Amino acid sequence: MQGLRAIAVLFVVLYHFWPARLSGGYVGVDIFFVISGFLITAHLARELTSTGTVKLGQFWARRARRLLPASLLVLLFCAIVAAIPFLTPTSALPAEVKEIIASTFYVENWYLVFNSADYLAHAGDPTTVQHYWSLSLEEQFYVLWPLIMLLAAWIAVKWFRGDRLRAAAIAIGAVSVASFIFCVVYTITDPAPAYFITMGRMWQFGVGAVIALVPMLRIRNAALSFVLGWAGIIALLYTAFRFDGQTPFPGYAALLPTLGAAAVIMASNTDRWWYPTRLLSIPPMRFTGDISYSLYLWHWPLIIIAPSVPFWGLTIYHRVALLVICFVLAWLTKRFVEDPARSWKPLTTRPPKVTLWSALAAMLLVGAVAAGGWAINAPAYQQGVQAIEDVRENPPACFGAASVLDESCAGTELDTILPAPGFAGVDRPSDEQCFIQLNDSRPKSCEFGSDDADAPQVALVGDSHAFQLLPTFQGIAEREGWHLTTYFKGACPWNATPLATGGSFGAACSDWRAGVDAQLADRDFDVVFTSAISNTPYSSAGFESAHDAAVAGYQKAWSTMTDRGIPVVTVVDNPVFETDPNKCLRTRDQTECTGARADVLLEDDPLRDAAAGADDVTLLDFTDVFCDEDTCKTVIGGANVYRDQDHLTVTFVDTLAPQYTQALKDAMAAAG
């Protein structure tokens, strides 16, 4: 069992350190769910059989002593780090504090559900405690599971005079089936919250529980145990290396890692050294399994914090060193926090309520520290937000792109960085309701600007790199008296070529495009503007390369407008960095935070080639604004360019408003 825990935690940790190398490592959490279902149900079944009941107070007190000391220690560490602007951008503090408090009281998964987080998207700014979603879900399991078993046992004795464990197994089976159906349906209809929601994960605990309650499922036959165990391990390795962020998960796909973990647990024969049960019991696996809980707790906060530490980079050597630090901290926590707290006499020799009240007091203390961090930094946060508003309304001369595009600004340099690196993360579009994500295929439109029937009609269409232009285009529409209509979907450019990422995400993108095309066909726009991230993976079927397929797809999509005499304006994509440049800018000079042009800029942007061969298409190319011959900048004319690794700040985009405005005017006049 410890070896299986080791597999689970290594999957998760390596996935977070190197997501491209172990793209499906997130299934380690699913393995943990099966293990918990098996162990906890086995424990409850033994107590139910020997005493006829379950002492809930003692059960919950034992869980609290086992889990809370290490958990609250890491949360306290995160709360202190969040209050230090040197390590955490002040703009991220509100989210950090909210999620630390949610994690402290084990409702982090529900916080993420209600805030539409996407665990597999690898985008945005995750907090240091986002990984507590799984711990929150497990704690909810520890509350619900004994109640379900007790209720089933009571009903069996009260009305059916049946076996308590059989009744518990039937109840758990029914809950698991209902949970699995809910999981599959919800993953299809709303995948982002489906990943976190409690009802959609209970069936995975149930699979482990059924193995605990049905002894015949523990296979002792040597040959069958050998085959079953290795089949389970192969299934787990397959999911870890073959699943990725585009896999519709959990849904049907979660069956494979769940049943794989179950198969390893069921294979209980240990007669030969080459049996998986014996190999999982070797000392390194047992050691990793022993520290797996603390390793899971520590690894994610350190990954988030490390890039903000001076002189720390993202090379392979830094990552390996950080991984070693995670193991050392995990061992120290296991040795000096987890083990002593589990048998601490002031709690174990007293009634369970003493443990539970002590746990609540400790949780309140952690929450108070997090809230105190916000109270200390709130004035600085408000000042930072106000500074963004001020620079948008009244930018200094030669600010941002003007420092390059305006000849009168030649030689002018601004010493300030606006927005400040600690606040760039909040300098983003606010109309999230206009942005469609993941498997959602609704062609949702939003309307801005003039309501005059004679106002020029402008459409803005594309993925998140089109969405980043929205506030600037809203301002243009209001100033020029235009009506603006928008269509946005994450990772889904306006292109007729299918994505290389198939499955439900690829299908949703194709459906969204079809819906947008239908709505565009029903409207008489004067001009359509579109943009897209340059490294979108396209299917190359029928073409010599994915690049050729992307070019043809853009031209086909645009022709639906240009064939009607409606001009299209597009823009070459901005450089894309490996990590958020603001992490560098907060601790280093801006000259040290540039990126090599060859590394961050895709010179062969399919948008450029598509526009070159299309009629009535205007191409804007700001590459010379972002980059010189060798490097691409993260601060231009005093303007902070990026809010994360690839999305521009609204403040910087606003400095390109004159060029966007003129291009739209010229296109409409030419079509006139």
N, C-alpha and C positions, 0 to 999 in steps of 0.2 A: 504493500500500500504506500509506503514511503517512496519507493521507486516511481510509482505512478504519479505521486505528488511532485516528484522531481521533474518528470516529463512535463507536467502541467505548468509549473512555474518557469522552467527553462523556455518553453514555447512562448509564454507571455513576455518574459524579459527580453529574449532575443528578438522577438517581433518589435518591441518598442525601441530597442537599440538599432536594429537593422531591418526595418519593415520591408525593404525591397528583397532582402535575402530570405526571409521567412514570412512570406506574405500572408499566410494563414495562421500565424502563431497565436492569434487571438482565441483560437479554439481551446487553448489551455484553460481558460475560465470554465468552459463547458465540462472539461475533465474534472475540475474541482467540484462542480455542482453534482456530478455523479458520485464522486467519492463521499461528499458530505451526505448525500441522500442515503448511501449505503451505511456509513458509520453511525450516523445519528439514529437512523431507523433501527439498526441492530441494537443499539444501546436502549432505545425506548422499548423495543420488543422484549428484551430481557427483563426490564423492570416491570413491564406490563404482565409478563408471564409469572414472575415470582411474587409480585405483590397485588396484582389485579388492578393496579392504577399507576399513574405517573405523578410523582411529586414535582409539580411544576416549578415551585419556588427553588428547590434544590437544582433542578435541571437548568433553569435560567441563570442561577447564581454561578454554577460551574462554567457555563458558557461565557458569562461576564468575566470571570477570573481568567479564563483561557484566552479570550480575544481582546478585551478592552485595554489592558495595560500597554501592550505594544502599539495598538491602534491609536490610542489617545496620545502616546508619546510622539508618534510621527505627525499626528495632527497638530500637536502643540508646536513642534518644530516648524511645520508649514505656516502656522499662524504667525510665528515670530518672523520668519523669512518674508512673509507677505507684507509685514509692516516696515520692512527695510527697503526704501526706494532704490538703494544701490543694487539690490538683488531682484526686486520685483518692480516692473513698471507701475507707476501709480495709477495709470489708466486701467490696469488689470485688477486693482485692489477690490472694487465692489464685487466682481465675480468671484475672486478668491475667498473673500469673507463669507459670502452667501454659500458657496460650496463647502467650505470648511465646516460651517454650522450644520449644513445638510448632512455632511458625512459624519459629523460628531453624533448626530441623532439618528443615523442610519436610514436616511431617506434620500441619499444622493441619487439613486436611480430614478426616483420620481421627480427630483429637481430637473434632471436631464430630460426626462420625458416631457415635462411641461415647458422646457426651454428649447425643444426641438434640436437637441444635440445629435450629431452624427459621429459615432465612435470610429467608424471605419473610413472617414473622409480624409484624414490626414491634413486637415485645413483648419484655419482659424487659430485661436489661442487657447488651448486646453489649460486648465488650472493644474496646480500641483496635486490635487486630490481627486481628479476625475476618475481614477482607477478605483475609488471607493464605491463606485456603483455596484460592483459585484459583491463586495462585503456587505453593503446595505441589503442587497437582495438575499444574501445568506442569512443575515440576522432576521429578516422578515420570515424566512423559512423556519428558523429556530423557534419563532413565536407561533407560527401557524401549525407546524407539523405535529407537535404533541397534542394540540387541541383537536386536530382531525382524527388522530389515532384514539384519543380518549372518547370522543363523541361516537366513533364507530364501535368501540368496545362497549360503551354504555348501551347503545341501541341493540347490539347483539345480545347482551345479557338481559336487558329489560324486556324485549319483545320476542326475540328469536331463540333465546337460550343457546346461542351458537358460540363457536370458538372466537375469542377476542382477536387473535392474530389473523384469522381468516377474514373477519369483518374489517380489520384494519387494512388488510391487503386489498380487499374489494373496494374500500373507500379510496385508498390511494390510487388504485388502478383507474377508478372513475374520474378522480381529479386529474390524473395524468393525461388521460385521453382527452378530456375537455380542454386542458391546458395546451396540448399539442395542436388540436384543431384551431384554437384561438391563435396560437403562435403562427401557424401556416397562413391563416387568413389575414392576420394583422401585418405580417411581413410583406404580403402582396399589396395590401392597401395603404400601409403607412409604415415603411420599414425603419425609419430613424427611431421613433419611440419604441417600436417592437423589439429593438435590441435590448432595451433596459427594463421593460415592464415586467412586473412580478408574475402576473398570470401567464405570460408567454414563456416563462422559464421553469415553472413548477414541474412540468413533465420530466425535465432532466434530473431533478432530485428524485422524482418518482421511479425512474428507471433503476437508479441505485437502490431505492427502497425495496422494490420488488425482489431484487437479488437477495437482500437481507431477510425478507419474509418468506421466501420460497427456497428451502434448503436444497432441493434437487437441482437448482440452477448453479450451485457450486460444483463444478465438474472435477471429479477426482480421477476419472479415466485418463491414463497417461497420454495416449495418442490424441484423444479429443481435446484434452487440456492443452497439449502442445500446439495443435492446429489453431484452436480458439485464441490462445494467448498471442501467437505471432500474427494472426489475422487482425487482432485488435491493434497491435502496435503498428502494423503496416497501414491500417486505416487512419490511425492518428498521424503518422508521418505524411501520408498522402494529403490529408487536409491541411497540415501545417505548411506544406510546400506548394500545394496546388490551389487552395482557396486564396482569395484576395479581397480587397475592398469592394470589388464589384459583385462578389458572390452574394446572392440574396440570402441574408442571414439575420436571425436564426432560421426560421422556416424549415422546409424539408431538408435543406443542406445541413442543419444541425444534427440530423439523425446520424450521420456518419461518425463524427467525433464522439457523440454520446454513446452510440452502440459500440464503438471501438473501445472506449474506456470501460464500458460494461463487460465486454468480452475479456479484457485483461483481468478484471476483478473475478469473473466467473471461472477463469482458468486457475484453479487452486492447487494443482499438482506440482510438487517441487522436487520430484525424485532425481532429476538429472540437471547437471550444471548448465546445459544449453537450453533448458526451458526458460521462457521469458520471466516466469516467476522467480527463478533463481538469479537471472541476470539483473533484474530490477532490485535485487537485494544486496548487490555489491556495495562496499562501504561508501564510495563517492555518491552513489544514488541515494543511499540512506541518509548521508549527511545533508545533501541538497534537499531531500524531502523533509528532514528535521527542521531546517531553517526556512522552508518554503514560505511560510506565512510572513515572517519578517522580511524576507527577500522581496516578496510581492509588495509589501508596504513601502519599503525604502526606495526601490529602483525608480519608480516614476517621478517622485519629487526631485530626485537628483538629476534625472534626465532633463527636466524642465528648467532647473536652476542653473545647471552647469554652464550653458552658453553665456550666462550673464556674469560669470566669475572672470575677473581679469586674468589674462594670460592663458585662459583655457580655450581650446579650440575644438574642432569637430573631426580631427584626423582619426585614423584607425587607432593610433596609440592612445589618444585621449579617451576614446570610447572603451577600449580594453581596460585602461586604468580605472575608469569610472565603474566598469563592471566589477572589477576586483574590490573597489571600495564598497560597492553594494553588498558583496558577499561578506566582507569583514563586518560591516554594520549589522547585517542580518544575524551573523553568529553572535556578536556582542549582545544584541537585543534578545536573542533566544537564551543566551547564558545568564544574563543579568536582569532581565525584565520578565520574559515569558515564564520561565521555569520557576523562579522564586514567587511570582505573584500567584501561580496556580496553587501553591501549597502554603501560602502565607497564613500563619496561625491566627492572627487577629481577625481574619475573615472566615477561615475554614472551621474554627471552633465556635463560631457564633451562628445564630439563625440566618437563613438565606437572605432575609430582608436587610440585614446589615450590609451584605455584599451589594445588593441592588441599590440601596440608598447611597452607598459609597460610590458606586458607579455613576449614579445620576449626578452626584456632587462633582465628580471629576469631569464629567461631560459639560456641566455648566461652567466649570473653570476654563476649559478649552474654548468654549463659545465666548466667554467673557474676554479672553485674551485676543481672539480674532476680532471681536467688536471693538476692543480698545485700539487695535491697530488701525481700524477704519477711523475711529474718532480722532486719532493723532494726525492722520494723513488727509482727512476730509478737506481742510482748507486748501492744501496743495492741489488736491484733485479738482476742486472748483476753480482754482486759478488756472490750471492747465486747460480745462474745458473752455474757460472764458478766453484764454489766449488763442485757441483755435478759432473761436467765433470772431474775435477781433481781426485776426490776420485774413480771414476769408472776406470780411466786410471791407477792410482797408489794408490791402497788402502794400508793403513798401515798394518803392521804385526798383525796377530791374530784379524783381523777385521771381524765383522759379524759372520756368521756361523762357521768360522774357530776357533773362540774363544771357541766353544763347541766341534767341531769335530776333531780338531787337538790337540793331546795329549800334544804336546810341548807348547801349549798356556794355559795350566791349570794354574789358578790363575792370569792370565793377565787381566787387566781391563783398558778400555779406557774411559777417562772422556768426550770426545766430543760426539756429536750426529750428524751423517752425513747420509743423508742430514739433515740440520737444520729443526726443526719442521715447521718453516715458509715457507719452500721450498719443503717439501716432496710431496705436491700436484702436482708438475710439473715433478716429477721423475717417469714417466710413458711411455709406448710404444708410439711411434710417428706415427706408420703406421696405422692410423685409417681406411684407405681405405680397410684394410684386415678384418675388424671386422663388421659382419652383425648383425643388431639389429631388435627388434620388429617383425612386420609381414613380413619382408623381408625374403624370403626363398631361395634366390640364393646361390648355393654352391660355393661361390667365393673363389678362391685359390690365394695365393701369393707365389712367388718364390724368394729364397735368396741363397747366398753362391756360391759354385763352379758351373760353367757351363760345366765342363768336363763330357763327356758322361760316363766315367767310375767312376765318383764320387759316393760314397755311398749315397743312397736316404733315407732321413729321413722325416717323416711327423709329424706335430704337430697339434693336433685336439682337439677341446673342446670349452668351454664357456669362459667367461672373466677371469677365473682363469687359463686357458691355455694361453690366450692372454697376461697375465701379464708376462709370461715367454719368450715372443717373442724376446726382445732385447738380452737376455742372450743366447738364442738358435741361434740367428743370429751370435753372436760372436763365439759360439762354432763351427758352420758350417764353418765360415771363417777360424778359426784357424786349424781345422781338415781337411779342403778340402772336406767337405760334401755339398750335395745339400739339402736345406730345403724347404719343401712345407707345407703351413699352411691352415687350415680351422677353422674359428672361428665364433660363433654366440652367442650373449648375452643370458644368462639364458637358454641355450640349450646344455647340455652335449652330448657327443657321447654315446648314449645309445639307445637300441631298445624299451624300455618301454615308452609309451606316457606320457606326462606331465599331472599332475592333473589339471592344468590350461588349460581348453579347449578353445573353440572359435577360432578366427583367429590366435591368438598367438600360441596356441598349435598346430594348423594345420600347421602353418609356420615352427615350429620346426620339426615336423614330415617330412615335405616336404624337409627341408634343410638336415636332416639326410639321407633321401633316395638319394638325389643328391650327398652328400658327399660319401656315400657308393658306388654309381655307379662310381664316379671318382677314389676312392681308388681301386676299382676292376680292373680298366683299367691301373693301374700303378704297377710296380714291386718295391715296397719299400723294403729297407733292415731292417727298424724298424719304428714303429709308437709309438709316445709318446702322452699321453692324460692326462688331469687333469680336475677337475670340482669342483665347490662349493658343499659342503657336504649336504646342506639343501635344495637342489632342490626338489620341490614337484612332486612326481611321482604318477600316477594312480595305485591303488592297485587291480584293476579288475583282477580276476583270481589268486590272491595270498593272502596269509594270512595277509600280511601287505605291506605298501608302501616300506618299507626297503627291503623286499624279492623281490618285483617287480623291484626295482632299481638294486639289485645284479644280478638278472637274465637278466635284460636288458643290463647291462655292459658286462656280459659274452657272450651274444648273439652277441652284436656289435663287440666285440673283436675277436670272433671266425671267423668272415669273413676274418680276417687277419691271425690268428694263424692256421686256417685250411689250409692255403696256405704256411705255413712255415715261415710267417713273424712275428717276435716277437713283443710284445706290452710291453711298459714300462709305468707305471703310478705312481702317488704320492698321499699319503694321504693329504687331504686338510688342509690348515692353519687355525688357530683360526679366528673367526669372532666376531668383537666387535660391540656393539650397536651404537656407534658413533665414529667418527674419533679420534684416540688417540692423534693426533697432537694438538687438541684443549686443551688437558690436558698438553701435553709436553711443550707447549709454556708458561705456567704459573706455572707449578709444577715440582718437581723433578721426574725423571723417575721411581723411586721406588713407587711413588704414582699413576702411570698411568698404572699399570698392570691390568690384568683381572683375576677373579677367573676361574680356569680351567673348573669347572663345568658349568660356564655361557657362556664361549666363544668358547669352543671346543666341537664338536660333536664326542664323543668317538666311536660311532657306525657308522663310515663312511662307506657307502655301497661300496666304492671303495676298502677298505681294505678287506672286506669279499669276494668281487667278485674276487680279485686277488688271494686270498688264495685257491680258488677252481678251478683255471684255469691253463692250461698248457701253457708254453711259454709266461707267463706274469711275468714281474719283478715289484715288489712293492718297492717304496722308501717311507720311513716314517721318516719325520723330526720332529715329535711331540716333541721329547726330546730336540730338538734345540729351539723350541718355548716355551716350558713349562717345569716346574719342577712338582713335585707331586701335588702342590696346585694352582700355578699361571702360567699365560702365560704372557710373556714379550712383551713390545712394542719397546724396544731398546736391541739389542743383540750385544755384542762386539763392542759397539760404533756405530753400524749401526742402523739407523731408519728403523724399519721393515715395517711400513704401510704408504701408501699414502692416504688412506681413511679408512673406517671402516673395510674393508675386503680384499682389494687388496694390494699386497706387492709392495714396492719400487723396481725399477730396480736395485738400488744400493745393496739392500740386496739379491735379487735373484742372482745377479752376484757372491755373495760369496758362493753360492751353485753350481756354474758351474762345479767345479771338480767332484762333486758327480753325476751330470747329465751326464757329459761326460763319466765317467767310466761306468755308468749303460748302456748307449747306446752302448758303445764299447763291453761290456761283452755280451749284448743281441745279437748283430750282430755276435760276435765270436761264441756264442753257437749255433746260427742258421746256421752258416757257412757252 
